[in-house]
Amino acid sequence: MEKPDPKAVRAMFGGIAPRYDLMNRLLTLDQDRVWRRALLEAAGLPEKGLLLDIGCGTGDMALMAAQMRPGLRVVGADFTYSMLQKAANRPGSSRVCWVEADALALPFEDAFFDIAVSGYLLRNTADMAKALAEQVRVLKPGGRLAFLETCPPSNRVLAPAINLAFQYGIPALGGLVSGNRQAYSYLPRTTQNFLKPRQLAAMLAAAGLEKIRWQSFFFGTQTVMAGRKKG
Ligand SMILES: C[S@@+](CC[C@H](N)C(=O)[O-])C[C@H]1O[C@@H](n2cnc3c(N)ncnc32)[C@H](O)[C@@H]1O
């Protein structure tokens, strides 16, 4: 599995921030909103309380959570300033507190949040176990952690075709739309070598979560996983 370099990751997302949302809609055929909603439902959003969206990027998940639960206080955190800047300029953004922070060293005290969510963060971190440990640390006992991530396709019949589309289609489209073909070669490269849902679930259990469940979408390439902090 590739170990991402945080400086390179930050520079890459800084470079693609202006076209990030458009690319997401195109690459997922506008389905990412459905998966994000599934994630927030799996997280079991309370009516009130405090939610952290870590690696929030341009804020899709944080903003959706704030819209779904008007009584919830929402923090969106990311270490790429230009992604946060885009988030903070979107409609509804005043409902969210935006924080520049590293997922591997969260600037929050222990047992602070009721819910911690992330979308496409884990694959991009230099130390996934540490990223999970930090989220578990800032969760209250009984709090829920949920994430959405791209995994290698689980459908064996379609896997070769999907891998080809990932390998050639995504970089070509990314180059055309964002002008950054390299950034969109990174997505298929890191996905092909990434963990399968069962392996991710084992990591969550090792991080101190229980009642771990997952759902797969889009030929098994999209995984929504959730668990509960013990205690
Ligand atoms: C693929 S984007 C996902 C953005 C958003 N969560 C979404 O669902 O569209 C990954 C985001 O994670 C952020 N990120 C990667 N590593 C991080 C770290 N160690 N700490 C904080 N943010 C990180 C990047 O800056 C980027 O905005």
Ligand as a Chemical Component Dictionary entry (heavy atoms), coordinates in Angstrom:
data_LIG
# 
_chem_comp.id                   LIG 
_chem_comp.type                 NON-POLYMER 
_chem_comp.pdbx_formal_charge   0 
_chem_comp.three_letter_code    LIG 
# 
loop_
_chem_comp_atom.comp_id 
_chem_comp_atom.atom_id 
_chem_comp_atom.alt_atom_id 
_chem_comp_atom.type_symbol 
_chem_comp_atom.charge 
_chem_comp_atom.model_Cartn_x 
_chem_comp_atom.model_Cartn_y 
_chem_comp_atom.model_Cartn_z 
_chem_comp_atom.pdbx_ordinal 
LIG C1  C1  C 0  -10.335 13.332 -1.298 1  
LIG S1  S1  S 1  -10.492 14.758 -0.311 2  
LIG C2  C2  C 0  -12.050 14.498 0.465  3  
LIG C3  C3  C 0  -12.747 15.763 0.848  4  
LIG C4  C4  C 0  -14.139 15.583 1.451  5  
LIG N1  N1  N 0  -14.082 14.875 2.710  6  
LIG C5  C5  C 0  -15.067 14.864 0.525  7  
LIG O1  O1  O 0  -15.718 13.902 0.964  8  
LIG O2  O2  O -1 -15.187 15.277 -0.635 9  
LIG C6  C6  C 0  -9.380  14.404 0.990  10 
LIG C7  C7  C 0  -9.223  15.567 1.942  11 
LIG O3  O3  O 0  -8.483  15.111 3.064  12 
LIG C8  C8  C 0  -7.568  16.117 3.434  13 
LIG N2  N2  N 0  -6.493  15.487 4.178  14 
LIG C9  C9  C 0  -5.631  14.531 3.770  15 
LIG N3  N3  N 0  -4.772  14.208 4.751  16 
LIG C10 C10 C 0  -5.121  14.979 5.821  17 
LIG C11 C11 C 0  -4.611  15.125 7.143  18 
LIG N4  N4  N 0  -3.577  14.398 7.569  19 
LIG N5  N5  N 0  -5.216  16.001 7.958  20 
LIG C12 C12 C 0  -6.260  16.749 7.546  21 
LIG N6  N6  N 0  -6.768  16.692 6.307  22 
LIG C13 C13 C 0  -6.208  15.795 5.451  23 
LIG C14 C14 C 0  -7.137  16.760 2.129  24 
LIG O4  O4  O 0  -6.635  18.036 2.340  25 
LIG C15 C15 C 0  -8.446  16.735 1.347  26 
LIG O5  O5  O 0  -9.171  17.927 1.517  27 
# 
loop_
_chem_comp_bond.comp_id 
_chem_comp_bond.atom_id_1 
_chem_comp_bond.atom_id_2 
_chem_comp_bond.value_order 
_chem_comp_bond.pdbx_ordinal 
LIG C1  S1  SING 1  
LIG S1  C2  SING 2  
LIG S1  C6  SING 3  
LIG C2  C3  SING 4  
LIG C3  C4  SING 5  
LIG C4  N1  SING 6  
LIG C4  C5  SING 7  
LIG C5  O1  DOUB 8  
LIG C5  O2  SING 9  
LIG C6  C7  SING 10 
LIG C7  O3  SING 11 
LIG C7  C15 SING 12 
LIG O3  C8  SING 13 
LIG C8  N2  SING 14 
LIG C8  C14 SING 15 
LIG N2  C9  SING 16 
LIG N2  C13 SING 17 
LIG C9  N3  DOUB 18 
LIG N3  C10 SING 19 
LIG C10 C11 SING 20 
LIG C10 C13 DOUB 21 
LIG C11 N4  SING 22 
LIG C11 N5  DOUB 23 
LIG N5  C12 SING 24 
LIG C12 N6  DOUB 25 
LIG N6  C13 SING 26 
LIG C14 O4  SING 27 
LIG C14 C15 SING 28 
LIG C15 O5  SING 29 
# 
